[in-house]
Amino acid sequence: MTCIRRFTTGLKAFAVSAAAVALLAAPAAAQTFPDPSDEAKLLELAKQEGKLVWYISAPLEPMKAVATEFEKAYPGVKVEVLRIVGPQQYQRFMQETQAGQHTADLVSISDRPLMESLAEEKHLASWKVPSHDRLPAQARLGTAAYAQYVSDSSIVYNANKVTPEEVALLASDWKAILDPRFKGRFAVTTQKCGTCYLALHMFMDPKLKGTYGPDFVRKLAAQKPVVYSDVLVVLDRVIAGEVDFAYWSFENGAMARWRQGAPIRWVRPEPTPVAALVFQGVSSHAPHPNAARLFQNWITSEAGLAAFQARYGSAPLLAGSEDLRDVRKEPWYKPITKVYEPDYDRWAAQYDKDMGFWINLIRAQ
């Protein structure tokens, strides 16, 4: 994938030629860095740099809280957090790269194929974190990028707006959304991001055409959902009671708000789409390369992933780690029992087509 295989012509225009990539990467390639396990040396150099800039796709407030945990662990190294979602983050990063105005030290994009492209174009540094072998294969893109958590597709509902009978119905089958009682009561998003596409990817799977397929998606759109352009706005509107539930949202985003006392819960019909979608890598052009590498080590460590559990509500990824999330003790909470795993080749090839199909359907309603 020497170019972005599935994105629009506008995004492809930001891809840098091989020769330009070599020129841009040369200064970073000429640098040497401590061994990834030499934390003392990394910290010494990171303190000299003083800060790092972290581009994220995940919700801003929980990620700021995660960054604060890092700053407590490594005084003298500040983290600036900027949220730019999915393709928009890729586009900005490439614009900055082409202009030679490097801002991001770490990029964390909610789209695996885009991160694979950045790695193949040598915009991500090879950096093997100390926890590499404890992370599952699906959470690693070689040594260029790592996932800190997996994402799922959940139906997030307002507990004051949806009856227990309706909750049970929604939990029983993704197709329960077609029940007439749900018409006009739920929200969806037209945002382009990995989490936003995850369930649609399953619905459009040719192997599941007899169960879902384009006809199911058309019927879903005909249920007159309320449409928002940001997946987090969908969640906010459910919390406010303006819509009864989100079809589909994701557990990690809901968890942080639930912990704050929001009147929401969630169910996950079988099979539940689950994938490592949000990958993070150190920019090959990082202005603060040692601080970035220190942060990458920490965020994939026991301490960093524990911070994700505590601040974002994500399940642990490291082998041998315990799931300490308090939500697991709630009587309404049900763990995922049957997983649907994406086909990433089909994802890369069909993303634009599937999302275009979905957005056009929604806009036509």
FENTADA-V706530 format. One record per pair of residues at least 24 apart in sequence whose ideal C-beta (glycine too) atoms are under 7 Angstrom apart, sorted by the first residue. I is the first residue (numbers start at 0). J is the second residue. Records with the same first field share a line. If there is no record, write none. Layout:
I = J, J
This chain:
0 = 115, 116, 119
1 = 119
3 = 116
4 = 347, 348
5 = 112, 347, 348, 350, 351
6 = 86, 351
7 = 351
10 = 86, 89, 90
13 = 90, 93, 94, 97
15 = 96, 97, 120
20 = 120, 121
23 = 96, 284
24 = 121, 283
27 = 124, 283, 284, 288
30 = 288
32 = 288, 289, 292
35 = 126, 127, 128, 129, 296
36 = 129
41 = 289, 292, 293
42 = 73, 293
44 = 289
45 = 73, 76, 289, 290, 293
46 = 75, 76
48 = 287, 289, 290
49 = 76, 77
50 = 76, 77, 78, 79, 287, 290
51 = 76, 78, 104, 105, 287, 290, 291, 294
52 = 79, 81, 102, 103, 104
53 = 78, 79, 80, 104, 105, 107
54 = 81, 83, 88, 92, 103, 105, 106, 107
55 = 80, 82, 107
56 = 84, 85, 88, 107, 108, 109, 192, 277
57 = 277, 311
58 = 231, 252, 255
61 = 255, 310, 311
64 = 310
65 = 306, 307, 310, 311
68 = 306
69 = 294, 297
72 = 297, 302
73 = 293
76 = 290, 293
78 = 294
84 = 109, 190, 192
85 = 109, 110, 191, 192, 193
86 = 110, 113, 191
89 = 113
96 = 122, 284
101 = 282, 284, 286
103 = 282
104 = 281, 282, 285, 286, 287, 290, 291
105 = 279, 281, 282, 291, 294, 295
106 = 279, 280, 282
107 = 277, 279
108 = 278
109 = 192, 193, 194, 276, 277
110 = 192, 193, 276
111 = 193, 276, 278, 343
112 = 343, 346, 347
114 = 140, 144, 278, 280
115 = 140
117 = 280
118 = 143, 144, 280
121 = 283
122 = 282, 283
123 = 280, 281, 282, 283
124 = 281, 282, 283
126 = 281, 292, 295
128 = 295, 296, 299
129 = 296
130 = 299, 300, 317
133 = 317, 318
134 = 299, 316, 317
135 = 316
137 = 275
138 = 275, 316
140 = 278
143 = 280
144 = 278, 279, 280
145 = 278, 279, 299
146 = 275, 277, 278
147 = 279, 298, 299, 304, 307, 313, 316
148 = 251, 277, 307, 313, 314, 316
149 = 273, 274, 275
150 = 193, 194, 197, 249, 251, 274, 276, 277
151 = 249, 250, 267, 271, 272, 273, 335
152 = 197, 198, 247, 249, 271, 272
153 = 247, 248, 249, 250, 253, 265, 266, 267
154 = 244, 245, 246, 247, 265, 266
155 = 234, 237, 244, 245, 248, 253, 263, 265
156 = 237, 243, 244, 263, 264, 265
157 = 237, 238, 240, 243, 244, 262, 263
158 = 262, 263, 264
159 = 240, 262
160 = 240, 243
161 = 243, 244
166 = 266
169 = 266
170 = 266, 268
171 = 268
172 = 268
173 = 268
174 = 215
176 = 219, 222, 246
177 = 218, 222
181 = 222
182 = 222, 223
183 = 223
184 = 242, 243
185 = 224, 242, 243, 244, 245, 246
186 = 224, 225, 227, 233, 236, 237, 242, 245
187 = 224, 226, 246, 361
188 = 227, 228, 229, 230, 233
189 = 226, 228, 358, 361
190 = 228, 229, 230
191 = 354
192 = 230
193 = 276, 277
194 = 230, 249, 276
195 = 230
196 = 350, 354
197 = 272, 274, 276
198 = 247, 272
199 = 353, 357
200 = 272, 341, 346, 353
201 = 272, 339
203 = 349, 353
216 = 357, 360
217 = 360
220 = 360, 361, 364
221 = 364
223 = 364
226 = 361
237 = 263
238 = 262, 263
251 = 311, 312, 313
254 = 311, 312, 326
255 = 311, 312
257 = 326
258 = 312
264 = 331
266 = 333
267 = 335
269 = 336, 337
270 = 337, 338, 339
271 = 335, 337, 338, 339
272 = 339, 341
273 = 335, 338, 340
274 = 340, 341
